[in-house]
Amino acid sequence: MTDGDQRAVSKNEIILSGENSRANMISRSVMKGNSKQTFYATMDALAKCFGHIECDAIIMITAPTRPFRR
């Protein structure tokens, strides 16, 4: 989880080199305020295999301090 002006970077690399190898990468994050997160994921298949990458995020923005006017 990041909040305020925090920054986070996640870098993940999976190499599937064995016959019938499997990988499941799941990233979950929460961002609040003005924070920022960057997610990099790679999966290289060098043989017959199965891989899955999933990224779920909850983004909570700060409510405006002044009422909205048209």
CHARMM internal coordinates of N, CA and C (Angstrom, degrees):
IC EDIT
DIST 1 N 1 CA 1.4425
DIST 1 CA 1 C 1.5134
ANGL 1 N 1 CA 1 C 108.52
DIST 1 C 2 N 1.3292
ANGL 1 CA 1 C 2 N 115.59
DIHE 1 N 1 CA 1 C 2 N 136.44
DIST 2 N 2 CA 1.4572
ANGL 1 C 2 N 2 CA 120.84
DIHE 1 CA 1 C 2 N 2 CA 173.18
DIST 2 CA 2 C 1.5153
ANGL 2 N 2 CA 2 C 108.24
DIHE 1 C 2 N 2 CA 2 C -119.68
DIST 2 C 3 N 1.3390
ANGL 2 CA 2 C 3 N 115.92
DIHE 2 N 2 CA 2 C 3 N 152.40
DIST 3 N 3 CA 1.4606
ANGL 2 C 3 N 3 CA 121.57
DIHE 2 CA 2 C 3 N 3 CA -177.54
DIST 3 CA 3 C 1.5234
ANGL 3 N 3 CA 3 C 108.79
DIHE 2 C 3 N 3 CA 3 C -144.66
DIST 3 C 4 N 1.3140
ANGL 3 CA 3 C 4 N 116.44
DIHE 3 N 3 CA 3 C 4 N 161.19
DIST 4 N 4 CA 1.4623
ANGL 3 C 4 N 4 CA 120.58
DIHE 3 CA 3 C 4 N 4 CA 177.59
DIST 4 CA 4 C 1.5140
ANGL 4 N 4 CA 4 C 110.74
DIHE 3 C 4 N 4 CA 4 C 63.51
DIST 4 C 5 N 1.3339
ANGL 4 CA 4 C 5 N 115.85
DIHE 4 N 4 CA 4 C 5 N -126.22
DIST 5 N 5 CA 1.4663
ANGL 4 C 5 N 5 CA 121.16
DIHE 4 CA 4 C 5 N 5 CA 179.25
DIST 5 CA 5 C 1.5244
ANGL 5 N 5 CA 5 C 112.33
DIHE 4 C 5 N 5 CA 5 C -104.56
DIST 5 C 6 N 1.3178
ANGL 5 CA 5 C 6 N 118.47
DIHE 5 N 5 CA 5 C 6 N 19.94
DIST 6 N 6 CA 1.4663
ANGL 5 C 6 N 6 CA 121.49
DIHE 5 CA 5 C 6 N 6 CA -179.62
DIST 6 CA 6 C 1.5273
ANGL 6 N 6 CA 6 C 111.17
DIHE 5 C 6 N 6 CA 6 C -66.84
DIST 6 C 7 N 1.3319
ANGL 6 CA 6 C 7 N 114.69
DIHE 6 N 6 CA 6 C 7 N 153.85
DIST 7 N 7 CA 1.4639
ANGL 6 C 7 N 7 CA 122.48
DIHE 6 CA 6 C 7 N 7 CA 176.84
DIST 7 CA 7 C 1.5253
ANGL 7 N 7 CA 7 C 108.28
DIHE 6 C 7 N 7 CA 7 C -128.91
DIST 7 C 8 N 1.3377
ANGL 7 CA 7 C 8 N 116.90
DIHE 7 N 7 CA 7 C 8 N 143.97
DIST 8 N 8 CA 1.4620
ANGL 7 C 8 N 8 CA 121.24
DIHE 7 CA 7 C 8 N 8 CA 177.21
DIST 8 CA 8 C 1.5287
ANGL 8 N 8 CA 8 C 108.96
DIHE 7 C 8 N 8 CA 8 C -140.87
DIST 8 C 9 N 1.3376
ANGL 8 CA 8 C 9 N 115.76
DIHE 8 N 8 CA 8 C 9 N 140.67
DIST 9 N 9 CA 1.4585
ANGL 8 C 9 N 9 CA 121.69
DIHE 8 CA 8 C 9 N 9 CA 176.84
DIST 9 CA 9 C 1.5220
ANGL 9 N 9 CA 9 C 107.95
DIHE 8 C 9 N 9 CA 9 C -128.28
DIST 9 C 10 N 1.3319
ANGL 9 CA 9 C 10 N 116.69
DIHE 9 N 9 CA 9 C 10 N 128.79
DIST 10 N 10 CA 1.4638
ANGL 9 C 10 N 10 CA 122.51
DIHE 9 CA 9 C 10 N 10 CA 176.58
DIST 10 CA 10 C 1.5166
ANGL 10 N 10 CA 10 C 108.15
DIHE 9 C 10 N 10 CA 10 C -116.68
DIST 10 C 11 N 1.3362
ANGL 10 CA 10 C 11 N 116.11
DIHE 10 N 10 CA 10 C 11 N 128.17
DIST 11 N 11 CA 1.4634
ANGL 10 C 11 N 11 CA 121.51
DIHE 10 CA 10 C 11 N 11 CA 177.04
DIST 11 CA 11 C 1.5221
ANGL 11 N 11 CA 11 C 108.03
DIHE 10 C 11 N 11 CA 11 C -124.68
DIST 11 C 12 N 1.3272
ANGL 11 CA 11 C 12 N 116.38
DIHE 11 N 11 CA 11 C 12 N 124.58
DIST 12 N 12 CA 1.4665
ANGL 11 C 12 N 12 CA 122.00
DIHE 11 CA 11 C 12 N 12 CA -178.06
DIST 12 CA 12 C 1.5163
ANGL 12 N 12 CA 12 C 109.45
DIHE 11 C 12 N 12 CA 12 C -133.42
DIST 12 C 13 N 1.3173
ANGL 12 CA 12 C 13 N 116.13
DIHE 12 N 12 CA 12 C 13 N 136.20
DIST 13 N 13 CA 1.4580
ANGL 12 C 13 N 13 CA 121.44
DIHE 12 CA 12 C 13 N 13 CA 177.94
DIST 13 CA 13 C 1.5187
ANGL 13 N 13 CA 13 C 108.99
DIHE 12 C 13 N 13 CA 13 C -134.75
DIST 13 C 14 N 1.3151
ANGL 13 CA 13 C 14 N 115.92
DIHE 13 N 13 CA 13 C 14 N 128.49
DIST 14 N 14 CA 1.4587
ANGL 13 C 14 N 14 CA 121.48
DIHE 13 CA 13 C 14 N 14 CA 177.16
DIST 14 CA 14 C 1.5219
ANGL 14 N 14 CA 14 C 107.53
DIHE 13 C 14 N 14 CA 14 C -122.17
DIST 14 C 15 N 1.3257
ANGL 14 CA 14 C 15 N 116.34
DIHE 14 N 14 CA 14 C 15 N 134.05
DIST 15 N 15 CA 1.4572
ANGL 14 C 15 N 15 CA 122.12
DIHE 14 CA 14 C 15 N 15 CA 176.31
DIST 15 CA 15 C 1.5229
ANGL 15 N 15 CA 15 C 107.91
DIHE 14 C 15 N 15 CA 15 C -118.46
DIST 15 C 16 N 1.3118
ANGL 15 CA 15 C 16 N 116.50
DIHE 15 N 15 CA 15 C 16 N 117.15
DIST 16 N 16 CA 1.4601
ANGL 15 C 16 N 16 CA 122.41
DIHE 15 CA 15 C 16 N 16 CA 179.22
DIST 16 CA 16 C 1.5263
ANGL 16 N 16 CA 16 C 107.37
DIHE 15 C 16 N 16 CA 16 C -99.52
DIST 16 C 17 N 1.3134
ANGL 16 CA 16 C 17 N 116.18
DIHE 16 N 16 CA 16 C 17 N 101.73
DIST 17 N 17 CA 1.4692
ANGL 16 C 17 N 17 CA 119.45
DIHE 16 CA 16 C 17 N 17 CA -175.44
DIST 17 CA 17 C 1.5225
ANGL 17 N 17 CA 17 C 113.46
DIHE 16 C 17 N 17 CA 17 C -110.22
DIST 17 C 18 N 1.3150
ANGL 17 CA 17 C 18 N 118.75
DIHE 17 N 17 CA 17 C 18 N -11.03
DIST 18 N 18 CA 1.4584
ANGL 17 C 18 N 18 CA 121.53
DIHE 17 CA 17 C 18 N 18 CA -178.75
DIST 18 CA 18 C 1.5153
ANGL 18 N 18 CA 18 C 112.19
DIHE 17 C 18 N 18 CA 18 C -95.76
DIST 18 C 19 N 1.3040
ANGL 18 CA 18 C 19 N 116.18
DIHE 18 N 18 CA 18 C 19 N 144.55
DIST 19 N 19 CA 1.4603
ANGL 18 C 19 N 19 CA 121.84
DIHE 18 CA 18 C 19 N 19 CA 176.61
DIST 19 CA 19 C 1.5247
ANGL 19 N 19 CA 19 C 109.42
DIHE 18 C 19 N 19 CA 19 C -56.76
DIST 19 C 20 N 1.3425
ANGL 19 CA 19 C 20 N 117.21
DIHE 19 N 19 CA 19 C 20 N 130.63
DIST 20 N 20 CA 1.4690
ANGL 19 C 20 N 20 CA 124.94
DIHE 19 CA 19 C 20 N 20 CA -179.91
DIST 20 CA 20 C 1.5341
ANGL 20 N 20 CA 20 C 113.21
DIHE 19 C 20 N 20 CA 20 C 64.63
DIST 20 C 21 N 1.3115
ANGL 20 CA 20 C 21 N 118.71
DIHE 20 N 20 CA 20 C 21 N 20.47
DIST 21 N 21 CA 1.4676
ANGL 20 C 21 N 21 CA 120.23
DIHE 20 CA 20 C 21 N 21 CA 176.10
DIST 21 CA 21 C 1.5225
ANGL 21 N 21 CA 21 C 109.34
DIHE 20 C 21 N 21 CA 21 C -70.56
DIST 21 C 22 N 1.3453
ANGL 21 CA 21 C 22 N 115.16
DIHE 21 N 21 CA 21 C 22 N 158.03
DIST 22 N 22 CA 1.4638
ANGL 21 C 22 N 22 CA 121.51
DIHE 21 CA 21 C 22 N 22 CA -176.83
DIST 22 CA 22 C 1.5143
ANGL 22 N 22 CA 22 C 109.27
DIHE 21 C 22 N 22 CA 22 C -140.07
DIST 22 C 23 N 1.3433
ANGL 22 CA 22 C 23 N 115.36
DIHE 22 N 22 CA 22 C 23 N 148.98
DIST 23 N 23 CA 1.4644
ANGL 22 C 23 N 23 CA 120.59
DIHE 22 CA 22 C 23 N 23 CA 174.80
DIST 23 CA 23 C 1.5200
ANGL 23 N 23 CA 23 C 109.12
DIHE 22 C 23 N 23 CA 23 C -148.95
DIST 23 C 24 N 1.3073
ANGL 23 CA 23 C 24 N 115.70
DIHE 23 N 23 CA 23 C 24 N 145.38
DIST 24 N 24 CA 1.4524
ANGL 23 C 24 N 24 CA 123.19
DIHE 23 CA 23 C 24 N 24 CA 178.07
DIST 24 CA 24 C 1.5238
ANGL 24 N 24 CA 24 C 107.22
DIHE 23 C 24 N 24 CA 24 C -136.11
DIST 24 C 25 N 1.3227
ANGL 24 CA 24 C 25 N 118.25
DIHE 24 N 24 CA 24 C 25 N 109.02
DIST 25 N 25 CA 1.4603
ANGL 24 C 25 N 25 CA 122.18
DIHE 24 CA 24 C 25 N 25 CA -179.70
DIST 25 CA 25 C 1.5278
ANGL 25 N 25 CA 25 C 108.46
DIHE 24 C 25 N 25 CA 25 C -107.70
DIST 25 C 26 N 1.3370
ANGL 25 CA 25 C 26 N 116.24
DIHE 25 N 25 CA 25 C 26 N 124.99
DIST 26 N 26 CA 1.4569
ANGL 25 C 26 N 26 CA 121.29
DIHE 25 CA 25 C 26 N 26 CA 179.85
DIST 26 CA 26 C 1.5239
ANGL 26 N 26 CA 26 C 108.11
DIHE 25 C 26 N 26 CA 26 C -126.37
DIST 26 C 27 N 1.3261
ANGL 26 CA 26 C 27 N 116.23
DIHE 26 N 26 CA 26 C 27 N 126.92
DIST 27 N 27 CA 1.4602
ANGL 26 C 27 N 27 CA 121.93
DIHE 26 CA 26 C 27 N 27 CA 177.48
DIST 27 CA 27 C 1.5224
ANGL 27 N 27 CA 27 C 108.22
DIHE 26 C 27 N 27 CA 27 C -116.61
DIST 27 C 28 N 1.3131
ANGL 27 CA 27 C 28 N 116.61
DIHE 27 N 27 CA 27 C 28 N 132.11
DIST 28 N 28 CA 1.4705
ANGL 27 C 28 N 28 CA 121.79
DIHE 27 CA 27 C 28 N 28 CA 177.14
DIST 28 CA 28 C 1.5204
ANGL 28 N 28 CA 28 C 108.13
DIHE 27 C 28 N 28 CA 28 C -128.35
DIST 28 C 29 N 1.3088
ANGL 28 CA 28 C 29 N 115.95
DIHE 28 N 28 CA 28 C 29 N 134.72
DIST 29 N 29 CA 1.4627
ANGL 28 C 29 N 29 CA 118.53
DIHE 28 CA 28 C 29 N 29 CA -178.07
DIST 29 CA 29 C 1.5186
ANGL 29 N 29 CA 29 C 110.79
DIHE 28 C 29 N 29 CA 29 C -146.28
DIST 29 C 30 N 1.3369
ANGL 29 CA 29 C 30 N 114.50
DIHE 29 N 29 CA 29 C 30 N 159.57
DIST 30 N 30 CA 1.4580
ANGL 29 C 30 N 30 CA 122.80
DIHE 29 CA 29 C 30 N 30 CA 175.62
DIST 30 CA 30 C 1.5216
ANGL 30 N 30 CA 30 C 107.14
DIHE 29 C 30 N 30 CA 30 C -131.01
DIST 30 C 31 N 1.3285
ANGL 30 CA 30 C 31 N 116.47
DIHE 30 N 30 CA 30 C 31 N 128.69
DIST 31 N 31 CA 1.4615
ANGL 30 C 31 N 31 CA 122.00
DIHE 30 CA 30 C 31 N 31 CA 177.84
DIST 31 CA 31 C 1.5220
ANGL 31 N 31 CA 31 C 108.71
DIHE 30 C 31 N 31 CA 31 C -119.06
DIST 31 C 32 N 1.3402
ANGL 31 CA 31 C 32 N 115.56
DIHE 31 N 31 CA 31 C 32 N 131.43
DIST 32 N 32 CA 1.4606
ANGL 31 C 32 N 32 CA 121.14
DIHE 31 CA 31 C 32 N 32 CA 178.45
DIST 32 CA 32 C 1.5185
ANGL 32 N 32 CA 32 C 108.90
DIHE 31 C 32 N 32 CA 32 C -125.39
DIST 32 C 33 N 1.3234
ANGL 32 CA 32 C 33 N 115.41
DIHE 32 N 32 CA 32 C 33 N 158.30
DIST 33 N 33 CA 1.4628
ANGL 32 C 33 N 33 CA 120.91
DIHE 32 CA 32 C 33 N 33 CA 175.68
DIST 33 CA 33 C 1.5180
ANGL 33 N 33 CA 33 C 112.00
DIHE 32 C 33 N 33 CA 33 C 62.48
DIST 33 C 34 N 1.3312
ANGL 33 CA 33 C 34 N 116.19
DIHE 33 N 33 CA 33 C 34 N -134.76
DIST 34 N 34 CA 1.4625
ANGL 33 C 34 N 34 CA 121.94
DIHE 33 CA 33 C 34 N 34 CA 179.92
DIST 34 CA 34 C 1.5213
ANGL 34 N 34 CA 34 C 111.95
DIHE 33 C 34 N 34 CA 34 C -98.80
DIST 34 C 35 N 1.3150
ANGL 34 CA 34 C 35 N 118.05
DIHE 34 N 34 CA 34 C 35 N 16.44
DIST 35 N 35 CA 1.4649
ANGL 34 C 35 N 35 CA 121.05
DIHE 34 CA 34 C 35 N 35 CA -175.46
DIST 35 CA 35 C 1.5248
ANGL 35 N 35 CA 35 C 111.37
DIHE 34 C 35 N 35 CA 35 C -68.91
DIST 35 C 36 N 1.3220
ANGL 35 CA 35 C 36 N 115.10
DIHE 35 N 35 CA 35 C 36 N 162.93
DIST 36 N 36 CA 1.4603
ANGL 35 C 36 N 36 CA 121.32
DIHE 35 CA 35 C 36 N 36 CA -178.16
DIST 36 CA 36 C 1.5188
ANGL 36 N 36 CA 36 C 109.51
DIHE 35 C 36 N 36 CA 36 C -139.08
DIST 36 C 37 N 1.3357
ANGL 36 CA 36 C 37 N 116.62
DIHE 36 N 36 CA 36 C 37 N 139.50
DIST 37 N 37 CA 1.4609
ANGL 36 C 37 N 37 CA 122.42
DIHE 36 CA 36 C 37 N 37 CA 176.25
DIST 37 CA 37 C 1.5216
ANGL 37 N 37 CA 37 C 109.03
DIHE 36 C 37 N 37 CA 37 C -130.67
DIST 37 C 38 N 1.3170
ANGL 37 CA 37 C 38 N 115.44
DIHE 37 N 37 CA 37 C 38 N 139.31
DIST 38 N 38 CA 1.4562
ANGL 37 C 38 N 38 CA 121.79
DIHE 37 CA 37 C 38 N 38 CA 177.53
DIST 38 CA 38 C 1.5211
ANGL 38 N 38 CA 38 C 108.10
DIHE 37 C 38 N 38 CA 38 C -123.43
DIST 38 C 39 N 1.3269
ANGL 38 CA 38 C 39 N 116.99
DIHE 38 N 38 CA 38 C 39 N 131.91
DIST 39 N 39 CA 1.4589
ANGL 38 C 39 N 39 CA 122.61
DIHE 38 CA 38 C 39 N 39 CA -175.93
DIST 39 CA 39 C 1.5253
ANGL 39 N 39 CA 39 C 109.02
DIHE 38 C 39 N 39 CA 39 C -122.76
DIST 39 C 40 N 1.3264
ANGL 39 CA 39 C 40 N 116.02
DIHE 39 N 39 CA 39 C 40 N 120.17
DIST 40 N 40 CA 1.4587
ANGL 39 C 40 N 40 CA 122.56
DIHE 39 CA 39 C 40 N 40 CA 176.00
DIST 40 CA 40 C 1.5219
ANGL 40 N 40 CA 40 C 108.06
DIHE 39 C 40 N 40 CA 40 C -115.09
DIST 40 C 41 N 1.3290
ANGL 40 CA 40 C 41 N 116.94
DIHE 40 N 40 CA 40 C 41 N 128.74
DIST 41 N 41 CA 1.4597
ANGL 40 C 41 N 41 CA 120.41
DIHE 40 CA 40 C 41 N 41 CA 178.28
DIST 41 CA 41 C 1.5237
ANGL 41 N 41 CA 41 C 109.07
DIHE 40 C 41 N 41 CA 41 C -141.35
DIST 41 C 42 N 1.3324
ANGL 41 CA 41 C 42 N 115.11
DIHE 41 N 41 CA 41 C 42 N 133.89
DIST 42 N 42 CA 1.4591
ANGL 41 C 42 N 42 CA 120.12
DIHE 41 CA 41 C 42 N 42 CA 174.50
DIST 42 CA 42 C 1.5210
ANGL 42 N 42 CA 42 C 109.18
DIHE 41 C 42 N 42 CA 42 C -131.92
DIST 42 C 43 N 1.3131
ANGL 42 CA 42 C 43 N 114.46
DIHE 42 N 42 CA 42 C 43 N 147.82
DIST 43 N 43 CA 1.4496
ANGL 42 C 43 N 43 CA 120.44
DIHE 42 CA 42 C 43 N 43 CA 176.88
DIST 43 CA 43 C 1.5313
ANGL 43 N 43 CA 43 C 106.66
DIHE 42 C 43 N 43 CA 43 C -138.16
DIST 43 C 44 N 1.3164
ANGL 43 CA 43 C 44 N 116.76
DIHE 43 N 43 CA 43 C 44 N 116.72
DIST 44 N 44 CA 1.4560
ANGL 43 C 44 N 44 CA 122.06
DIHE 43 CA 43 C 44 N 44 CA -179.44
DIST 44 CA 44 C 1.5220
ANGL 44 N 44 CA 44 C 110.17
DIHE 43 C 44 N 44 CA 44 C -103.60
DIST 44 C 45 N 1.3256
ANGL 44 CA 44 C 45 N 116.26
DIHE 44 N 44 CA 44 C 45 N 127.95
DIST 45 N 45 CA 1.4636
ANGL 44 C 45 N 45 CA 122.18
DIHE 44 CA 44 C 45 N 45 CA 179.44
DIST 45 CA 45 C 1.5249
ANGL 45 N 45 CA 45 C 108.90
DIHE 44 C 45 N 45 CA 45 C -103.07
DIST 45 C 46 N 1.3344
ANGL 45 CA 45 C 46 N 116.22
DIHE 45 N 45 CA 45 C 46 N 113.56
DIST 46 N 46 CA 1.4561
ANGL 45 C 46 N 46 CA 121.45
DIHE 45 CA 45 C 46 N 46 CA -179.95
DIST 46 CA 46 C 1.5250
ANGL 46 N 46 CA 46 C 112.05
DIHE 45 C 46 N 46 CA 46 C -105.76
DIST 46 C 47 N 1.3229
ANGL 46 CA 46 C 47 N 116.60
DIHE 46 N 46 CA 46 C 47 N 0.65
DIST 47 N 47 CA 1.4666
ANGL 46 C 47 N 47 CA 122.42
DIHE 46 CA 46 C 47 N 47 CA 179.47
DIST 47 CA 47 C 1.5296
ANGL 47 N 47 CA 47 C 107.32
DIHE 46 C 47 N 47 CA 47 C -154.52
DIST 47 C 48 N 1.3257
ANGL 47 CA 47 C 48 N 116.92
DIHE 47 N 47 CA 47 C 48 N 176.51
DIST 48 N 48 CA 1.4578
ANGL 47 C 48 N 48 CA 120.46
DIHE 47 CA 47 C 48 N 48 CA 175.13
DIST 48 CA 48 C 1.5221
ANGL 48 N 48 CA 48 C 108.06
DIHE 47 C 48 N 48 CA 48 C -64.03
DIST 48 C 49 N 1.3516
ANGL 48 CA 48 C 49 N 116.98
DIHE 48 N 48 CA 48 C 49 N 119.87
DIST 49 N 49 CA 1.4687
ANGL 48 C 49 N 49 CA 120.19
DIHE 48 CA 48 C 49 N 49 CA -173.48
DIST 49 CA 49 C 1.5259
ANGL 49 N 49 CA 49 C 109.97
DIHE 48 C 49 N 49 CA 49 C -159.56
DIST 49 C 50 N 1.3352
ANGL 49 CA 49 C 50 N 116.36
DIHE 49 N 49 CA 49 C 50 N -175.91
DIST 50 N 50 CA 1.4598
ANGL 49 C 50 N 50 CA 122.96
DIHE 49 CA 49 C 50 N 50 CA 177.41
DIST 50 CA 50 C 1.5131
ANGL 50 N 50 CA 50 C 108.50
DIHE 49 C 50 N 50 CA 50 C -137.31
DIST 50 C 51 N 1.3377
ANGL 50 CA 50 C 51 N 117.30
DIHE 50 N 50 CA 50 C 51 N 134.12
DIST 51 N 51 CA 1.4568
ANGL 50 C 51 N 51 CA 120.89
DIHE 50 CA 50 C 51 N 51 CA 177.69
DIST 51 CA 51 C 1.5138
ANGL 51 N 51 CA 51 C 111.25
DIHE 50 C 51 N 51 CA 51 C -142.98
DIST 51 C 52 N 1.3370
ANGL 51 CA 51 C 52 N 115.44
DIHE 51 N 51 CA 51 C 52 N 151.55
DIST 52 N 52 CA 1.4608
ANGL 51 C 52 N 52 CA 121.46
DIHE 51 CA 51 C 52 N 52 CA -179.19
DIST 52 CA 52 C 1.5277
ANGL 52 N 52 CA 52 C 108.48
DIHE 51 C 52 N 52 CA 52 C -144.34
DIST 52 C 53 N 1.3285
ANGL 52 CA 52 C 53 N 116.78
DIHE 52 N 52 CA 52 C 53 N 133.56
DIST 53 N 53 CA 1.4707
ANGL 52 C 53 N 53 CA 122.76
DIHE 52 CA 52 C 53 N 53 CA 174.59
DIST 53 CA 53 C 1.5197
ANGL 53 N 53 CA 53 C 107.42
DIHE 52 C 53 N 53 CA 53 C -122.84
DIST 53 C 54 N 1.3373
ANGL 53 CA 53 C 54 N 115.62
DIHE 53 N 53 CA 53 C 54 N 131.93
DIST 54 N 54 CA 1.4625
ANGL 53 C 54 N 54 CA 121.31
DIHE 53 CA 53 C 54 N 54 CA -178.22
DIST 54 CA 54 C 1.5170
ANGL 54 N 54 CA 54 C 108.63
DIHE 53 C 54 N 54 CA 54 C -136.97
DIST 54 C 55 N 1.3243
ANGL 54 CA 54 C 55 N 116.57
DIHE 54 N 54 CA 54 C 55 N 138.78
DIST 55 N 55 CA 1.4626
ANGL 54 C 55 N 55 CA 121.12
DIHE 54 CA 54 C 55 N 55 CA 179.55
DIST 55 CA 55 C 1.5231
ANGL 55 N 55 CA 55 C 108.12
DIHE 54 C 55 N 55 CA 55 C -132.41
DIST 55 C 56 N 1.3269
ANGL 55 CA 55 C 56 N 117.04
DIHE 55 N 55 CA 55 C 56 N 121.40
DIST 56 N 56 CA 1.4605
ANGL 55 C 56 N 56 CA 123.36
DIHE 55 CA 55 C 56 N 56 CA 177.30
DIST 56 CA 56 C 1.5153
ANGL 56 N 56 CA 56 C 108.62
DIHE 55 C 56 N 56 CA 56 C -117.64
DIST 56 C 57 N 1.3202
ANGL 56 CA 56 C 57 N 117.20
DIHE 56 N 56 CA 56 C 57 N 137.06
DIST 57 N 57 CA 1.4675
ANGL 56 C 57 N 57 CA 120.28
DIHE 56 CA 56 C 57 N 57 CA -179.60
DIST 57 CA 57 C 1.5249
ANGL 57 N 57 CA 57 C 110.57
DIHE 56 C 57 N 57 CA 57 C -139.29
DIST 57 C 58 N 1.3146
ANGL 57 CA 57 C 58 N 114.83
DIHE 57 N 57 CA 57 C 58 N 145.90
DIST 58 N 58 CA 1.4559
ANGL 57 C 58 N 58 CA 122.21
DIHE 57 CA 57 C 58 N 58 CA 170.60
DIST 58 CA 58 C 1.5198
ANGL 58 N 58 CA 58 C 105.58
DIHE 57 C 58 N 58 CA 58 C -113.39
DIST 58 C 59 N 1.3316
ANGL 58 CA 58 C 59 N 116.26
DIHE 58 N 58 CA 58 C 59 N 123.43
DIST 59 N 59 CA 1.4566
ANGL 58 C 59 N 59 CA 121.04
DIHE 58 CA 58 C 59 N 59 CA -178.77
DIST 59 CA 59 C 1.5238
ANGL 59 N 59 CA 59 C 107.69
DIHE 58 C 59 N 59 CA 59 C -112.93
DIST 59 C 60 N 1.3315
ANGL 59 CA 59 C 60 N 115.02
DIHE 59 N 59 CA 59 C 60 N 115.21
DIST 60 N 60 CA 1.4699
ANGL 59 C 60 N 60 CA 121.52
DIHE 59 CA 59 C 60 N 60 CA -179.14
DIST 60 CA 60 C 1.5259
ANGL 60 N 60 CA 60 C 107.57
DIHE 59 C 60 N 60 CA 60 C -110.52
DIST 60 C 61 N 1.3350
ANGL 60 CA 60 C 61 N 116.60
DIHE 60 N 60 CA 60 C 61 N 111.16
DIST 61 N 61 CA 1.4529
ANGL 60 C 61 N 61 CA 119.13
DIHE 60 CA 60 C 61 N 61 CA -179.36
DIST 61 CA 61 C 1.5182
ANGL 61 N 61 CA 61 C 110.03
DIHE 60 C 61 N 61 CA 61 C -93.53
DIST 61 C 62 N 1.3043
ANGL 61 CA 61 C 62 N 115.12
DIHE 61 N 61 CA 61 C 62 N 156.50
DIST 62 N 62 CA 1.4546
ANGL 61 C 62 N 62 CA 120.93
DIHE 61 CA 61 C 62 N 62 CA 178.40
DIST 62 CA 62 C 1.5232
ANGL 62 N 62 CA 62 C 108.75
DIHE 61 C 62 N 62 CA 62 C -75.62
DIST 62 C 63 N 1.3247
ANGL 62 CA 62 C 63 N 116.90
DIHE 62 N 62 CA 62 C 63 N 134.20
DIST 63 N 63 CA 1.4580
ANGL 62 C 63 N 63 CA 120.85
DIHE 62 CA 62 C 63 N 63 CA 179.54
DIST 63 CA 63 C 1.5270
ANGL 63 N 63 CA 63 C 109.59
DIHE 62 C 63 N 63 CA 63 C -68.67
DIST 63 C 64 N 1.3366
ANGL 63 CA 63 C 64 N 118.12
DIHE 63 N 63 CA 63 C 64 N 146.12
DIST 64 N 64 CA 1.4630
ANGL 63 C 64 N 64 CA 119.71
DIHE 63 CA 63 C 64 N 64 CA 179.25
DIST 64 CA 64 C 1.5147
ANGL 64 N 64 CA 64 C 111.09
DIHE 63 C 64 N 64 CA 64 C -62.44
DIST 64 C 65 N 1.3396
ANGL 64 CA 64 C 65 N 116.11
DIHE 64 N 64 CA 64 C 65 N 146.62
DIST 65 N 65 CA 1.4713
ANGL 64 C 65 N 65 CA 119.68
DIHE 64 CA 64 C 65 N 65 CA -178.18
DIST 65 CA 65 C 1.5125
ANGL 65 N 65 CA 65 C 111.45
DIHE 64 C 65 N 65 CA 65 C -87.65
DIST 65 C 66 N 1.3420
ANGL 65 CA 65 C 66 N 118.22
DIHE 65 N 65 CA 65 C 66 N -15.95
DIST 66 N 66 CA 1.4589
ANGL 65 C 66 N 66 CA 122.13
DIHE 65 CA 65 C 66 N 66 CA 177.50
DIST 66 CA 66 C 1.5201
ANGL 66 N 66 CA 66 C 109.57
DIHE 65 C 66 N 66 CA 66 C -116.06
DIST 66 C 67 N 1.2987
ANGL 66 CA 66 C 67 N 118.09
DIHE 66 N 66 CA 66 C 67 N 147.80
DIST 67 N 67 CA 1.4671
ANGL 66 C 67 N 67 CA 119.75
DIHE 66 CA 66 C 67 N 67 CA 178.57
DIST 67 CA 67 C 1.5247
ANGL 67 N 67 CA 67 C 110.63
DIHE 66 C 67 N 67 CA 67 C -64.06
DIST 67 C 68 N 1.3155
ANGL 67 CA 67 C 68 N 116.36
DIHE 67 N 67 CA 67 C 68 N 149.24
DIST 68 N 68 CA 1.4548
ANGL 67 C 68 N 68 CA 122.31
DIHE 67 CA 67 C 68 N 68 CA 177.83
DIST 68 CA 68 C 1.5172
ANGL 68 N 68 CA 68 C 109.23
DIHE 67 C 68 N 68 CA 68 C -74.79
DIST 68 C 69 N 1.3454
ANGL 68 CA 68 C 69 N 116.45
DIHE 68 N 68 CA 68 C 69 N 130.24
DIST 69 N 69 CA 1.4729
ANGL 68 C 69 N 69 CA 121.07
DIHE 68 CA 68 C 69 N 69 CA 178.26
DIST 69 CA 69 C 1.5101
ANGL 69 N 69 CA 69 C 108.70
DIHE 68 C 69 N 69 CA 69 C -127.90
DIST 69 C 70 N 1.3282
ANGL 69 CA 69 C 70 N 116.13
DIHE 69 N 69 CA 69 C 70 N 142.68
DIST 70 N 70 CA 1.4708
ANGL 69 C 70 N 70 CA 120.77
DIHE 69 CA 69 C 70 N 70 CA 177.73
DIST 70 CA 70 C 1.4977
ANGL 70 N 70 CA 70 C 110.26
DIHE 69 C 70 N 70 CA 70 C -91.29
END
COOR INIT
IC SEED 1 N 1 CA 1 C
IC BUILD
